[in-house]
Amino acid sequence: EQAELRPVIRQALRNAALPPEAMVIEITESILMRDSENALKNLAALKQLGSKVYMDAFGRGFASFTYIKLFPIDEITLDLRF
């Protein structure tokens, strides 16, 4: 369940004795488009922990750069077809 993502990641970081900035969350455009409201909440919470958020293969779906800039994303890789 997406709503439980933050505590799971926090516990995983504790168990591994890693700082939050060691965690890089990689998402796809389709994840954002499926449930953007929930994704925004979860990504913002993960960013508050100190984790980085990367988007892989942007351009495969239908999201625009205007839409993507609403999300707390640190880095984007573009799909070759883009």
Residue, then its C-alpha position, 0 to 999 in steps of 0.5 A: e500500500q502506498a500510504e505505508l511507504r514512508p514508515v517502511i522505508r524509515q524502518a529499512l534505513r534504520n535496520a541497515a544503519l543508513p542515513p536517509e540521503a543514502m536512499v534513492i527512490e526511482i519511480t516511473e512516469s506511469i506511477l505518477m500518472r496512476d495516482s498522482e495525488n497519493a504519489l505527491k504526498n508520498l514523495a514529499a514525505l520521502k523528501q522530508l526524510g532526506s531521500k532523493v527521488y529520481m524519475d526514470a524514462f520520462g517521455r514514455g507516457f503522457a505526462s508533460f514537463t509542466y505536470i512533472k514540475l509539480f512533483p519533488i523530483d531531483e533528477i529525470t532521465l529521458d526515454l530515448r524516444f523522447 
